[in-house]
Amino acid sequence: MTDQAVDTSGPVEAPGAEEPSGAAPPRFLGRERELKALRADVGHAGLDTLAGRRAARARVLLIAGRPGSGRTALADELVRTLLAEGGHPDGPFRVRLTEPGGTPVPTERTARELLDRFGVTGPPGADGDELAGMVRDELAGRRAVLVLDDAVDAEQVDPLLPDNPDCLVVATSGGPLTGIPGVRPCTIGGLEAGPAVRLLARLIGEVRITVDPRTAETLAEECGGLPAALVLVGGWLAAHPMASVADATRRLRESADTTEPSAGPRPLARAFRLVHDALPPVSARILRLLALAPAGLVDAHTASALAGCSVSAAQRTLDDFVSLGLLHGDGAGRPQYEVPGCLAPLLRELLAERDRPAEIQLARARMLERTVRLLQSCRAVTEPEGSPVRRRLAGLPRSLRFPGPEAAAAWLRARRPALLAAARAAVEDGELDTLARRLVSALVRALAVHEGTESAAPELYGLHGLVLAVAERRGLAREQAAALLNLADLDAGNGRTREALARYRAALDAGRAAKDLYATGRAMESVAGAYAELGDFQRASDWYGRALAHRLGQGERAEEARLYGRLGAVHTYAGRYGEALRNWRAAAAGYRRLGDVPGQARALSEVARVQEYAGRPQESLRTCQEAVEWARRAEDVRLQAALELRLADTLDRLGDPAAAGLHRGVADRLLNQKGVTYEIRSAPTEK
């Protein structure tokens, strides 16, 4: 696990108490020998250099150590030193490779997070190999430091290694990364006695160390020299000013025989139990429930929902945890905290030991329900004043309301990693599927309204995949059809037409199973569009015909007219001009019956286009003149100008350049009047 929050630089301050940007970083204690070796390894000649060849990839430095040993802090100090020397001006770029639960993060998510840091959006639905390739391309021209924190194995690291020897990769792990050539390992253990005692002095003051320096050294030995354990014990001593260093040492020794081996190193587990058992029962319960925090990220609302207490009480408790070294503060957006990675397995172990499964499930349900309500509020605040949604929003407690759209968007940005993790965890859990579906739905709507569907497409793709997983598990055909359609639309929009076609056909089956007429018709039409995109116009016309028959049976006249137009377009691309004319005329007649003047004008313009392609210029001229009149009635200046240009081209072919010039002049005046342009095609678009 990562141990960024409990490093050798001492406890992290609560939000609002951080040093201002630009202030000198806290002094790093110890590790002089390791830092010297790592800095020497940066410039160490590799095998390629010794052989007279330029290195093909970035140098990889590995810092290996147990959770809580300060490996992340050492990586941070190394990077800070390198940046101060100016050797790698581009960066650093940091990403975590393990979730708080110990699950390796998939390459797809890791690469997408790095691309976000580069300001690049990866295609929705792209796999890990494609996205990792984009990461390597972005790093090809940079002199950057890439920090890969808490790697489980070489398979996580290798796809992200830059093909650029000017870059440097610093990885942290619990063991060796076998399989990566040329990796330079640095294995660390506990701090030496001197730095360990100085860390304790920083936490509790020099006086309590000075009065009993020998016992302070003994206490550091009891903590195994682990910075994380020292921070916890130091936090306990700071919270108990009447206790001595000897008291802490005695308590740790007494727990040596009662603390069973746990998910973390034994000294860290003993220090954690010492702090936990000294907490008031309510605070101790809140601490254990933080094991349920998605992605290890928690704010006051999350803690409040988990424990069933007020938001203000939860906020005070979280601030207390920061001072005890149990949480890492994060000032992004609203106050947010992170559970140190080395403590996450200890929290989960203690939660399973002390709390009943029913209580844990209830806490998880409360957290999801609170998250859903916050997301609904986040979206509702963007609605106009006085709307029904805003009136409902006014009835929510003040703590669940945002002062404005900007504050809601900032909260959504800050909490997005936790929200996405909450959605994934809820779906994987499988016990709260109704809440999981509501959470995903609320998150999709909030992202769409604040970031836009296109910008949020990568996240939306993953969320629709979660909806599909729940729908398949629960046998919900209607939701399954909707999720498949959404995923297929994103596939189609990113050039994965064949994958989209497969999903559209699966959505059609699900829509029929659910007897969902809308999903069935939509899927038929989308299947046709996919075939048209692939250039299979015969199948496209067949499926558009099926979709049209479906709409005819429902009496949906507007959709009928639109589908006649789609059929006309497909027949035009296929060169079947007779069929194209019949369908475009049917579309024009449908729009006329609906009283849709713009639609009628556009359908007639397409009739004229097909007549021109079919070599019938006189008919095209008459139809185009009729379409111009309807475009004028519709006040569609762009279409009117385009048709005037088409008339000019047709008159040129008929040998009347004077009349053609008049129509071009009309088109120029229309375009200059509105400052618009319109593209006129003289042949069918090649597919």
N, C-alpha and C positions, 0 to 999 in steps of 0.2 A: 504494500500500500504506500501511497505517497505520504510524506511527513512534512509537507511544506509549512503547515501551520505551527509545528512545534520544532523549531530549529535552534541552532546554537546562537542565534542573535536575540534570544529572549522572547517573552510573550508578546503577542500582537495586540495593539491597542484597539479599543472598541471604536465603531464608526463615530466620526466626529472628533476623535482624539488623535487621528493619524498625523504624522508629520506632513507639512505642506510639500507639494511637489517641488523638487529642486533642493530639498533639505538633504544633508549628508545621510547616507544609509547607516543603520546601526552598526556598531563595531562587531566584526565577526570574531568569534573566540575559537582558538585552537586550529587544528588541521593544517598547520604550517607545512608539515612534511608532505601531506597529501596534495595540498595546493601547488607546492613547488614541483612535485612529480607530474601533476596534470598539466601545468603550464609548459613543462619541458616536453611532454608528449605532443603538445600542439605542433611544435616545430620538428618533431622527431622524423627522421627519414624513414619512409616506408620501403617495402620491397620493390615497388615500381621505381621509386627514386633511385635506390641503390643500383637498379638494373639500367639506369639511364633513360627510363620512360617517365612521362608525365602521368601522375596518378589519375585514374579514370573516375574515381568517386571521392566524396568528401571523407575526411578523417573522422573516425568514430571513437570517442572517449567514453568509457563505461565507468560509472560509479556504482559499485555493488555494496549492499549492506542490508542488514535487517530493518524491518519497519521500526521507525523511531530513532534510527541511528543518525539522522541528520543528512542523509544522502542528497535530498532535494535542496537543503540549505547550502550544502557544499557546491552543488551544481550552480546555484544562484550566485554564490560568491565568485566562482570561477568565471562565469559569464560576465558579471559586473567588472571584474578585473580586466578581462579581455576587451570589453567595450571601452573601458577607460583608456586602454592603450591604443584604441583606434584601429585595431586589426580587422574587425568585422563590423563595419558601420551599418550594415543592413540587418536589422533584427534587434533583439532575439525574437524568435517565434517559438512559443511553448505550447505543448499539447500533452494531455494526460492519456495514457494508454490503458488504464485500468479503472473500472468503476469502483465506487466505495464498497460494493458487495463482493469485489474480487473478480468480477467477470471481465475478461479482456474486451476492450472497446473494438468493434469491427473497423477494418481499414476504411470502409466507406465513410463512417462518421468522423474518424480521425482526419482523413484527407479533406473532408468538407469543412471541418473546423479550421484547418490550416488555410484553405482557400479563402475563407471568410476573413482571416487575418491579412491576407494579401489583397483584399478588396475584390476578389473574383468569385462569381457565383457558379458553382458546378451545376451541370445539367440535372434536372429532376430525374430520379430513377437510374442515374448512372451507377455502374458497379464500382467496387473498390479499385480494380485495376485501372479503369479509365480515370478516376479521380486522382489516384496516386500518380499517374502519369502527368496529370495537369500540375500537381504539386512540384514534381521534378522539373517540369518546364518552367514554372515560375521561379524556381531557385537557380535555374541554369545561368542567369546573368547577374546573380547577386553574390555578395560576400557576406553571408549571413551565418548566424549561429542558430541551430535548430535544437531545441531542448525537448527530448522525448522522455517524459517522466513516467516512472513506474511501468517499465516494459516487462511483459511476462516471458516472451521468448523472441527469438530472432525473426520469426514470421511477421511479427508486428512492426519491426523496425526496418527490415530490408526494403519493402516497397517504397518507403518514404525517403530513402537515402538519396541525396542530390547527386546527379551525375556531373559534379562540379567540384574540383579539388579546392576551390577558393572558399567553399563553405565548410563549416565545422558542425558536427553532430555530437551533442552531449546527452547521453542516455543514463537513466538511473534504473536499477533493477535489484531484485533480491538475489540474483545469481548470475552466472556467465551467460553470454549471448552466443552460444555455439552456433556456428554457421555463417557468421559475418566475418569475412577475412580482414585481417589487419586491425581488429578492434583492440584498443588499449585499455585494459581493465585497471581499476583502482579500487581495492576492497577496503572498506572502513569498518571499524568496530566502535566501541565506546570512546568517549573523550578521555584524554589523560587527566590525571588528578588535578593539575593546576587549572586548566580551562574549565573543568567541571565545577570546581569550587568557585571560580570567578563567575560562572553562570548563576550559581545559587546566590552569590552575593548581589548580583544585579537584580535578582528577583525579590530578595528579602532584606537587603541592606547589609552593609559591611559589619555593623556592630554585632549582629547575631553570629556571624562567622568568626569574627575576631576573638570573641570570648571562648570559643571552643573549636579551633581550627582542625584538631585531630578528628573530632567527631564529624566535622563537615566532610573531611576526606573519606571517612568511613561511610557516611551517607551516600557520597558519590559512588563508592564501590557497591553499596547495596542496590543502587540504581543501574549498575552495570555500565556506568558512564554514558548511558543513552540520553541524548538531549531531551527527547520527549518525556522520559520518566523524570528527569531533573526538573523540567518545566512544571510538570504536574505536582511534584512534591514541593517545589518552590511556591506554586500557587496555593497549596494547602497551608504552608507555613505563613504566607502573606495574609491569608484569611484568618489565621489563628495567631495573633501577635503575642499571646501569652505562652504559646508552645515554643519549646527550644528545638534546636537541631537534633539534640539527643532524643527528644520525644518522637520526632519523625523517624529517626533511625530505629528506635525500639519498636514502633508500630509496624514498620516494614519487616523487621525480623520476626515479629510475632505472626505476621501473615504468611511467612515463608512456608510454614508447614500446613497451612489451611487453604492457600490459594492453589488450586489445581492448574496444571498446564492448560493454557488456553490458546485462542487463535493468534495471540501476539507473543512476543518475547516475555519470559517470566518476570523480569524486573519491571517491564512496562505494565504488565497485568497487575502486579502488586501495587504499583504507584496509582494506577487507575482505580483499583478497588479502594485504596486509602481515601482518595478524593471523593469517590461516589458515596461511600458509606458515611462520610462526614456531612453530606448534604442533608437538608430537611427532607422528609419523605416526599413532599410534593415536588420539590426541585429534582430529587433523584429520579422520580417517575418521569418527569419531563425529559431529563437527560436520556434515560433509556429509550423513550419513544422517538428520540431524534434518529435512532437507527432506521426509522421508516421514512426519513426525509429523502425525497427524490434527488438522486445525484449527490447526496450529502450536502445539499444546499438548503438552508432553512432561513426563514424570516419570522417576524413576530406572528403573522397570520398562521403560518404553518404550525408553529409551536402551540399557538392558542387553540387551533382546531384539534391537534393531536391530544392535548391534555385536557381540553374542555374548560379552559380558563379564559380570562379576559385578555385582550391584546396587550394592554399596558402591563399586566402582570407577566405575560410571556416575554415582553421586551426587556423588563428588568432582569428576569431570570437569564435570558440569553447574554445580557451584558455581564452578569456575574460569571457565567461560564467562560466568557472570553478572558476575564481576569484570572481565572483558575487554570487557563491553558487548555480548556476542554473544547473550545471553538476558535476558529480563525475568523477574524472580522473582515468584512468586505463592504466598502462604501459605495459600490455601484448601485445606481438607482436608489430605491428605498433600502434602508439598512438590511443587509443580507450577510449571512454567516455560513461558514463551511465546516463540516465535521472533519477533523484531521483524518487522513486516510489510515494512519496507523491505529487510530482508536475505533474505527468503524467496526471491525470484527469483534472487538471487545464489547461494544455496545450491543451488537446483535446477540452475542452469547449471553450477556446479562439480561437482555429483554426476554429471551426464551426461558431463562432460568427463574426470573422473578415475576413475570406477568402471565396471566392466563391467555390462551389463544383467542377466546371470545373478546376479551378486552382489547387485544392487539388489533383484531379485525374491526372492532368498533372505532378505534382511534384512526385506522386507515380510512374508514368510510367517512368519518368527520372531516378528515383532511381533504379528501377528494370533493366532498360536497362544498366545503369552503372555497376550494380552488375553482369549482364550476361557477359559484356565485361571483367571485372576483372577476372571472373572465366575462361573464354576462354583463357585469357592471362596466368592465373595460370597453366592451363593444357599445353598450347603451349610451355611454357618455358622448359618443360621436353623433347621436341622433339629434334632430332639431329640437329646440326648446318647445315645450308644450305638446310634443308627440306622446302617444300612449306609452312608448317605451321609456321616455324620460319621466313620465308620471310614476310609472312603476319603480323606476330607479330611486325616485325621491322617498319611497317608502322603505328603502333598505337602511340598516344602521349606518351611522356616519363612517364607521371604520371600514365599511365595504364600498364606500363611494369615492370616486376620484374627483378632484377639484376641476378638472378639465381634460380635453383630449390629449394635450401634451403630456400631462402627468400620467395618464393611462398608457400612452405609447412608451414613455420612459420605463414604467413598471414592467410592461410586456417585454421590452428589450432586455432589461436586467434579469428578469425571471425566466426568459425563454428556455435556457438549458434545463432548468428545474421543471418547467411545465412539460417539455417534451419527454423528459425522463419520467415524470409522473404518469404521462399517458402510456408510455411503454410498459412501466411497471404494473399499472392497473390492468392492462390487457394480458400481460404474462401471468399475473396472479390468477385470473380466471374465476375468482370468487365474487367479484363485484362488477359483473359485466354491464349491468344497467348504468351504474355510475361511470364506468369506463367509457361507454358510448356517449353519455352526456358530456363528459370531460373532453373527449376528442372533438365532438361537435362544437362545443363552446370555443375551444382553442382554434379550430379551423375558421370560425366566423371572426374571432378577434384578430387573427393574423391577416385575414383577407381585408378587413376594414382598415387596419392601421398600416399595413405594409403593402397591400395590393396583392392580387392573386398571382401576378407574374413574379414579383420580387420574392414572395413567400412560397413559390412553387416547390423548391426542394423539401421544405418542411411539410407542405401539404401532401406531397407524394407519400412521405412516410406515414403521415396521419391517416390517409385513406387506406394505406396498407394495414394499419391497425384496425380500422373499422372492418375491413374485409376479414381479418383473422377472427374477430368476435362474431361476425355474421356467419361465417362458416362453422364456427364452434357451436353456435346456438341454433343453426338451421334457419336463419332469418333471410329468406330469399330476397325480400324487397331491399333490405340494407345491402345485401351482397351485390345485387344488380347496380345499385347506386355507387358503391365503392368501385366496382369494376369499370363503370362508365367514367368515373373521375380519373382513375388511374390510366385508362386507355386514352383519355383526352390529353393527359400530360405526356404520355408516350408519343402520341401522334404529333404533338406540338414540338417535340424534340427529335423528330426524324426517325423514331423507332416504329415505323408504320406496321411492320409485320407483327411485332409484339402487341401493338395497339389492336390490330385486327383480331388476334386470338382473344384478347380481353373483351372486345366488343361482342364476339360470338358467345363467350361465356356469359356476358351480361344479358344477352338475348335469352339464353336458356334460363337464367335466374329470373328474369322479368316474366317469362311465360309461366314458370313454376309459381311465382307470386301472384299471377294474374294481374300484373301491373301494366296497364295499357300504355301509360306514358313511357315507362322504361323499355317496353317492348318496341314501341314505335321509334324511340330515340336510338335504340341499339340497331334496329334495321337500317336506319338512315346512316348511322355511323359506320356500319359495315360497308355500305355502298360507298361512302366517302373514302374509306381506306382502300377499297379496290380501285377507285378512281385515281387516288394518289399513286398507287402502284402501276397505273397504266393499263389495268385490266378493265376496259370500258364495257365489255360484254357483261361481266359479273356485276359491275357497278350499276348498269342500267337495270339488270334483273332485280337487284336489291332495292334500288330506288322505286321500282315498280311495286315491290312488296310493301314498302313503306307507304306508298301512295294508296294502295288498296286498303291498308290498315287505317289510314286517315279518312278515306272515303267512308269506311264503315262507321267512323265516329262522328262524321258530319263536321269535321274541323276545316272550314272553308279556307281560312288563311293558310293553314299548313298545306292544304291541297294545292293552292296556287304556288306556294314556294317549292313544293316537290315537283310540280310540273316544270318549273324552271330548272331544277336540278337535273331532271331527266333531259331537258332540252340541251343543257350545257354538256352533259356526258355524250349525247348523240352527236353534238357539234364536234367535240374532240375526236370522236371516232370516225368523223367524216360521213355520218348517216344524216344528211341534211334534210331529207324528207321527214324522218322521225323527229328531228330537232325542230323543224318548223311547226309540226303538229303540236308538240308539247309547249313550245313558247307561245303559240297562239292560245292554247288552253290556259296557260298561265296569265296571259293578258286578259282573257275573258273572265277568269276568276277574280283578278284584281278589280276589273270593272264592276262586277257584281258586288264586290265588297266596298266599292266607293274609294278604293285606294289609288288615288291619282298618281303619286310617285311610283308605286309598284307597276301600274299600267304603263307609264312612260318608259320605265326601264325594260319591261318585257317586250314592248314594241321595238325598242332600240336593238334588242337581241334578235328579234325577228328580222330586222333590216340587216343586221350583221350576217346572219345565216344566209339570207338571200344573196348578199354580196359574195359570200364564199361559194354559193351554188352557181354563180355565173348568171344571175338574174338582176342586172343593174337597174333596169327600169322599175321592177317591183321594189327593189331596195330603196330607190329614190322616193317612191310614193310612200312607202312605209316609214321611211326616215322623216319625211315631212310631217306625217301624222304624229310621229313620236316627238318631234320638236314642239308641236302645238301642246301636247300633253305635258311635256317637261316645262313649258312656259306656264301652264296652268298650275303645275305643282311647285312653281318657283324654285326649281332645281337648276341653278345657274350652271353648275359644273356639267350636269348631263346635257343641258341645252347647248353649251359651248362644244361639247364633244360631238354631239349630233350635227351641229353646223359644220364642223370639220369633216365629219363623215360625208355629209352632203357635198362638200367641196371636192373631196377625193372622187366621189362617184361621178360628179359632173365633169371632172377632168377626164375620166375614162370614157365618158360619153361624148367628149369633144366639145365641151362648152366652157372654156377657160374663163370667159368674162363672168358668167354666173358663179363659177367656182370662186373667183376672187371676191365677189360680193359676200358670199357665205363665210369666207375666211375673215373678211373684215368684221362681220358680225361676231364671229367667235373671238377675235382679238378684243373687241370692245367689251364683251362679256367677261373675258378673263381678266382684263385690266380693271374692270369695274370691281371685281371681288378679290383680285390678287390671288387667283387660284390657277392651277394647271390641271390638265386632264390628259391621260395617256390614251391614245387611240391605237388599237391594234388592227393591222390589216390582214392578219391570218390567225387561225386558231393557235392557242398557246400549246407549245409542244410539251408533252408530259414525259 
